[in-house]
Amino acid sequence: MTSATDISNRIIEAVMAQKLAPGARLGEQQLAMLFDCSRTIVREALTHLATRGIVTVSSRRGWYLIEPSPAEAREAFEARRVIEMGLIRCATSVNKAAIKQLKVHVAKEKAAIKGQDVGLRSYLLGDFHVCLAECLGNSLLADTLRDFTARTTLIAMLYQSSHDAAHSCAEHAEIVQALERNDRARAEELMQQHIGHVQAALKLQAPSGDPLSELRHALAPLSEAPPKAASTGRAQDLHTSSAKKSSKESSTYLGALL
């Protein structure tokens, strides 16, 4: 029988693969039908995700994925800096088995970037940070990072990140190389730079003084609308906006994963 943990894990995976968008509604009845379980189990899973800061509930809308504000986005990245740089700094050493596991993960990332599965690519790029925490011997912080990675994936989708997938993978490889040399100071520096690059790629604009600015822009005559930027054709990572994908790739229907 499907457990509440199974459901919450699948939702986290869907978020990290960019198959569920910020603000997506998670109906209890629909999820119960998809997972062939009771609404009680679904509600338990969603309640658990709410305590982890991934979903929220409204008396009018029901359960839905969070839509972080710019301030919450900055806090999430700052939390990741503290956790990930602290993990590297406090690591006494990284054994050969852990280095091998990290290299295998980076190899999977490279293969996914060359492939067509956007969801797998996005998931692997985010899961590298969870894998790193596990390899550094802290399973508790690995679980915490999984939640923060899911949250920052939603942030990246919401604020249309332009961070390139191949660049992200290359930065992961550099971090692993520094750890292999036991150069933790350099690995920590590289991690700080990596998280900074990801955050810098977000379109986190300062609040406008005009409360109608967004609506004013949306309803402007087409002749006044700015031209669309030409596509670069580059592969983008888990931080890329779902708006740049095909309708199939950006589907928010969880059933696509089942």
N, C-alpha and C positions, 0 to 999 in steps of 0.2 A: 504493500500500500504506500502511496505517495505521502511523505511526511512534510511538515511545515518547513523543515530545513531544506528538503529537496526543492521546494517551490521558491524559497528565498534565494537559494543558490542559483537557480535558473534565471531568476529575474536579474540578479547581479551580473551574471554572464551575458545576458541580453543587453544590459546597459553598457558593459565594457565593449561589446561587439557593435555598439551603436544601432541596435535593432529596436530599441525603445528610446524615444525622444523625451527631452525635458517636458514635464507637464502631461505626459501620456496617462490616461485614465486606466486604472487597474480594477476592473469590475469583479466583485467577489463571485457572482454567479458564472461569469464567463471563465474565470480562472478555475473554478470548481469543475466546470465541464471539460476544460482542456486537460486538467490533471486527473480527472476522474476521482475526485475526492469530495468531502463535505465542505460547506462554506466555513465551518468552524475551523478546519485545518488551514484554509486559505486566510481567514482572518488572523489566525495565530502567526502565519508567515508574514503578513503585511504589518502586523503590530511589531514584530521583531525588526523588520526593515525600517519602521518608523523610529524605533529607538536607536537605530544605527544612522539615522539622518538621510536615508535614501528616498523614502516615501513620506507622504503626509496625508492627513485625512481632513475632510471638510464635511459638515453636516449636509451641505447642498450638493457638492461635487462627488463625494465618496473618496476613495483612495486614488492617489495619483503621484507620479514621480515629482520630485522637487524641481523648482526652477530658481536656482540660486541668484541672489542679487549680486551686483559687482563687488560690494563689500564682503559678502559671504564667499565669493570666488577668491578674493585676495587672502582671506583667512584660511581657506582650504589649502592654497598653495604654500602659505607660510607654515601651516601644520605639517605638510609633507616635507618641507625643508628641515624642520626640527627633527622629525622622525628619521628620515633617510640619511641625513648627514650624521646624526647621532649614532645610528646603527653602524655606519662605516667607522666612525671615530672610536667607538667602544669595542669593535671587533678585535680580538687578540690576534687571530690569524685566520686565513681561509684555506681549508685543506684542498688537496688536489681533486677530490671527488666533487666538492662544491664548485670549483672552477670549471670542471668538465661539464657539470650540469648547467652552469650559466652560459658556457660556450654553445652547448646544444640548443639552449633557448634562443640565443642570438642567431644561430643558424636557421632556426625555424622562422624567426622574424624575417630574415633576408629572403627565404623561400616564399613566404607569404606576400612580401612586397612585390615580388616578381609575378605572383599569381593574380587571380581575379577575385578571390574571396575577400572582400573588404571587411566583412565581419571578423574573420579569423585574423586578419592583419591587425585590426584595431584591438582585438582581445589580447593578442600576443604582446603587442607593444606596451599595453597597460600592465599585463601580468608579469612583465620582466621585473617590476619593482616588488611585487609580491614574492616572486621567486628569489630575488636578491635577499629579502628579509629572511626567508626560510633557509637559504644557504648560509647566512650569517648566524644562524642558530637561534632565532627569536620568532617562534610560531605565533606568539601573542601579538606582536607588532605586525606580523605578516597578515593576520586577520584584520587588524586596524587599517593597514595600508590597502587591503582589498576594498574596504569601504571608501577610503579617501580616493582611490583610483577611480572607482565607479562615480563618485561625486565629481571629480575633476573631468571625467569623460562627459558627463552631463553639462558641465560648465563649458567645455570646449565646443560642444554641439550648439549650445545656446548662444555663445559669443563668437561663433564662426572662426575657429582657429585656422591659421594658415601654416601651421608647423608641418614641415615635410616629413613623410614617413621614413625615407631613406636616411635623412639627417638624424632623426631620432634613433634609428637602429645603429647608426655609426657611433653616436654618443654612448649608447649602451655598451657597444664593443670596447670603446676606450676605457670605460669604467671597469670592465672585467679585466682588461689588460693591466690596468694599474693595480688591481687587487692581486692579480697573478704575480706581479713583481713585489707584492707586499708593500706597495707605496700607498698607504692609506690616506696620507695627506693629499696626494694627487687625486686619488679616487673621490675623496670628499669634495675637493675643489671642482672636479668634473661633474659631480652630482649637482652641486649648487648651480653651475653653469647650465646644465641640462634642464633643470626645473625652471630656471630663469628664462631660458629660450622658449620653453613651452608656454609660460605665462605671458611673455612679451608678445607672442603670436596672437593673443586674444584681443578682440575688439572691445575692450573695457573702456567705454567712454564716460567722461564725467557727466553727472546729471545736468540736463538742460534747464535753463531758467524759464523756458517756455513749456508749460504743461501740455500744450497742444502740438508740440513739435513733431512727435511721431505720427500723429494723425494728419497733421498739416502736410507732411512729406508724402504720406501714403495717398492722400487725396489730391495731390498736385496734378495739374494737367500733364498729359504724357509728354508734351513738348518741353516741359520744364524738368522732367525726370532725368537724372544723370544716366549716361550710357552705361551698360553693363560692362564690367571688366572682362577682358578676353581670358579664356581659360588657359592656364599654363600647361595643362596636360600632365602635371607632375602627380606622382602617387602621394597621397597624404595619409597621415597616421590617425590614431584614435582621437586626436585633438581636432580633426577636420569637421567642419559643419556638415550636417546631414543634408543641408539644402543643396550641396554641390553634387549629390549622388543621384542616381536614377531613382524613380519611384519604387522600384523593387528593392534596391539596396537600403533605402531610407524607411522601409516599412516599419511601423510601430506595432505590428500585430505579432504578439508573442507566439501564436500558433505556427509561425514560420519556423520556429526553432524545434518544434515537437515532432 
